[in-house]
Amino acid sequence: MIEIKICTNCLEATINRDAEYNYCVYESDVATGLGVGSFFFLLASQLLIMFASRCLCCGRALRPGKPRSWAIVLFITCWVTFFIAEVCLLAASVRNAYHTKYRTYLAQHPPSCEVLRKGVFGAGAAFIVFTGIVSELFYVSYSKADEGSIPPRMDGGIRMNAFM
């Protein structure tokens, strides 16, 4: 078995040759596990904030005004940044764990042992921070709009006792 190092300063991939094929061998990387862990922690935090705010659509009506408007805008922004962060983390973790199965016959050129750029994990981390900030602002706006919620109307109705 012959090993050819792809990159001299990094520990990403080597091309190995067996009897007939060239194939890529990747070193273990902790980024996949951290990406999956981040995915689940972000999911749990999003579920917690949505449970605490009753997902903005359940529960009592919010008081009209600026806090309610901001809560709606931040609610939508929170879900958009959450979705982007989850997609980045999931895609980066899956791609990092893929460890390509490409094999080429010896007569062909060596396989491409591309590795995932760490920028995808960086983008996921940045969107996690954005999601945290927007979620906190959403919850503050939601709380302000919920503080003075409209009291239930106490209508006496028609009294029937006097007629009996």
N, C-alpha and C positions, 0 to 999 in steps of 0.2 A: 504494500500500500504506500503510495507516494502522496505527500501532503504539500500543497502549494499555498503559501500564506497570501491572502488578498491584500491585507492592510498591515503595514508595519507598526503603526502606533496604536492600533485598536485590536480588540479581541472579538471581532464580529463573525467572520466566516473563513473557512478554508475549503479548498477543493480537494477531495479525496478521490483516488482512482482504485477501483477494484479490477477484476479480470477484464470486464468489458465496458464498464461505464465510468463516467465522471459524475460526482455528486457533491453537493454542498453540505458541510457540517457546521452547525452554528453552536457557539458557546452559550451556556445558560445565562439568562438575563433576568434580573429581578423586576424589570420594568413591566413584564406581563402581569405578574401577581399584584404589583402595586396599582396598575391600571384597573384591574378587575376589582380590587378592594376599593379604590376611589369611586368606581362606577356604583358599587352597592352603597357606600356611605353617602354619596350624592343623592341617590334614589331615596334612601331613608330620610335624609334631611328635607327633601322636597315633599315627601309624604307627610312628614311632621308639620311642616309649615302649612300645607294644605289642610291637614286635619285641624290645626289650631284656628285657621281662618274659615273653616267649613267650606273651603274651596270657592269662596266668594258667591257661590250660587245657592247654597243651602243656608237655612237659618233665617234670622230676621233681616228685614230690609235695612239697608244702610241709609243714614241721613244724607239728603242731597247736599251737594257743595263740592268744594275743591278736593277735600280728602277722599271723597268717593270717586271722583274723576281720576285722581292720581292712583287710587287703589286699583281701578280697572286697567289703566294703562300699565302700571307696574306688574299687575297680575299676568297680563299678556306677555310683557317683556321677560318676566321671570320664567315663564314656560318656554319661550323661544331660546333663551340662553341655556336653560336646563337641557333642552333637546339637543342643542349644538354640542354642549359639553359631553353629554352621554354618547352621542354619535362619535365624537373624537376619541373618547376613552375606549369605547367598544371596538371601533375600527382599528385603533392602534394596538390594542391588546390582542385582537384576533390576528392581525398581520404580523405582530411580533412573535406570536406563538406558532405561526404557520410552519416555519422551518421547511422551506420549499422541498417538494418531492421531485423536482426536475432532475432528470438524468439525461446525459447525452452520451452517445456512443463515442468511443475513443477517437475515431477518425474526425469527428465534428469538433468545432471549437468548444472550449470549456464553458460550462453553464454560467449564467449570470447569478451571482450570489448576492443579490441586492438585499440590503437590510433597511428597515424602516428608519426614516429620519426621526430623531428625537423631538423635532418640532411639532409633530402631531400630538405627542403627549404634552408638550408645552402649551399648545393651543387649547387642549382639554383642560389643563390646569388654569389657564387664564380665564376660560369660560366658567370654571368652577368658582373662581373669585368673583366674576361678574354676577353669577347666579346668587352667590351669598349676599352681595351688596344689594342687588335688586330685591331679593327676597326679604331682607331686613327692611328696606324702604317700603316695600309692599305691606308688610305687617304693621309698620308704624302708621301708614296711611289708613289701612283697614281699621286699626284700633281707634284712630281719631274719628273716622266716619261711624264707627259702631258705638262710641261713648254716648252720644246723645241721640240714640236711635228713637224713632218715632214711638211714643207711648201708645199702647193699645187704647182704642177709643172705648170709653166707658159710657155707652149709651144705655140709658135706663129702659128704653123700649116702652111698650104699652103695658100698663098695669091692669091685670084682669081681675084682681081681688075685689075691687070696688063694685063690680057688676054682679057679683055672686051673692 
